[in-house]
Amino acid sequence: MAASSSHYDVIIIGAGAAGLMCAATAGYRGRKVLVVDHANKPGKKILMSGGGRCNFTNLNSTPANFLSDNPHYCISALKRYTPQDFLELVDRHGVEHEEKAPGQLFCKTSAKDILNVLLTECEWAGAEIRMATSVTQVQLSGTGYKLKTSSGSLSCESLVVACGGLSIPTMGATGFGYELAKQLGLSVLPTRAGLVPFTLHPELKQQLAPLSGVSCPVDAHCQNQHFREPILVTHRGLSGPSMLQISSYWQPGDDIHINLLPAQRIQEDLFALRKAKPQSTLAQYLNQHLPKRFAQAFNELQGWSRPLQEYRNIELEQVAETLRNWTVKPAGTEGYRTAEVTLGGVDTRQLSSKTMAVLEQPNLYFIGEVVDVTGHLGGHNFQWAWASGVAAGNAA
């Protein structure tokens, strides 16, 4: 859509969750707003998130659910725009949703519903969205900014950078936001893939191959963090919520400690079972508490074949320890190709926690995934997109 002029009050680079939220918020304040994005359609990551159903917030979201080198930074924005605030917006648009796990809200039908809420809000607020438009140059011009784009030159008073991280390049993700931040004099913390499946060394991968597709609830520990959620064995390695959560804390070379039976008092169980049914096996015990395929393969992996009466106390204690503390050393992660988020990014010490503006350049804003704030799995990253978008939209 051709613009009547090339000057805007606010230009937002990035038509994702944070950018669209910011555009609607600024538009409702009477600002003349333009959103530009190099992709052909807005909100691509929204559409693919949550298996196409979009886990759009988490009712239990708190600052403790976020990782950052500057952990207090996210508190202000999250307090001022809560999950309840976004839920009210969704309800106002009549979007049907459901709580799949405690606090995790998903669309009942399709992620398109959330994207349509944002696009409708932008339309009502008078914000213009221009897709298939690449930004090739950004320059400070007086108190505002000049942009060279593939659809001509533009200028604005306030510039908002909302172009996301490096995760899922097939969705159009690039490092543009980080490069632009550096070019404009900001420091960017090292980035890496977060909420991403692990790959395994060939030997363990081969041993676990029969378990591909099997999921079971575990308690996973790494770097003083633990998550009690399911693990999923895949043909490439380990995935599932517990592994994705731990991946945001894991460093190359770290072990992951997995309690396969977090609900059981394993040692007491085994001693009692040996007394009551001396002929029973460890395989039978595992079958009661783990998916059959997992129980069988793990039992074979450990070589546990004798009846319980043949195990001495110390051996059963070792068995219990193995089940309570199965230790895996991943080879690495699948990287940005499948990562849901990017850790690191624009150093938030340079930004106002109230408005997301750069302290030294008050008409320049960074929001969403491009900044060094990363949420846990389960709707927290969307809540950061909404909250940071609103914070900047109310100021830009």
PyMOL commands that set and color helices and strands:
alter all, ss='L'
color gray80, all
select helices_A, chain A and resi 17-28+44-52+63-65+75-80+83-92+112-124+169-171+176-183+202-211+241-247+266-276+282-289+292-302+308-310+313-324+335-337+348-350+368-370+380-393
alter helices_A, ss='H'
color red, helices_A
select strands_A, chain A and resi 7-13+33-36+55-58+66-67+97-101+104-107+128-130+135-141+144-149+152-161+188-194+198-199+215-222+225-233+237-239+256-259+326-328+332-333+341-346+364-366+374-375
alter strands_A, ss='S'
color yellow, strands_A
deselect
rebuild
show_as cartoon
